[in-house]
């Protein structure tokens, strides 16, 4: 499986607190059937002020440690970018970390606030699409406004978004409401990829294997599409900087 969303880079956001934990998370991913992981720390203005450059630095240091530990996990890096007014500026500065590309567009992992759909989102989505950037909305099933008013998910679909569901939501880790929403999205094949959004080993572990089993029971072809095929189409595998070569 290919995991497009993780907070495994140590000490850079609210994910892995130390290198030792990050290495254990990498092994946990391997044990759960993940062969490639995209390291996607938060870019959240005023909270996690990461940049393309700082993420790249952390990634390269972590990659060295993965190789040193002989953990056969292929890695690349991007970011989970919180919706904000600077995104078009960062795009013009070539400062947006993309997951890869799909259907000729750069893929941006875009995070809404957990509480609501932010004002101006429609304008931002239109601007991104016009500029050849495809928004991939992270964990819509955990947004409280969408949970309360699920018809608004259809509105997001009509805007042209793609969607990433969290593996743990499909297994009940985030409660019954998020699970029900995620399963309803699964039944209508409304999401495009499943990713772990792993932050640690216990509270937010890598649930990809358990989620794969849930989706496989529904439809094996759809499970292959959202855990392997489409993530593989999106992710680029840089020959040197992101591949395990130990």
Secondary structure by P-SEA (a helix, b strand, c coil): ccccccccccccccccccaaaaaaaaaaaaaacccbbbbccccccccccccaaaaaaaaaaaaaaaaaacccccbbbbbbcccccaaaaaaaacccccccccccbbbbbccccccccccaaaaaaaaaaaacbbbbcccccccccccccaaaaaaaaaabbbbbbbcccccccccaaaaaaaaaaaaaccccccccccccccccccaaaaaaaaaaaacaaaaaaaccaaaaaacccccccccccc
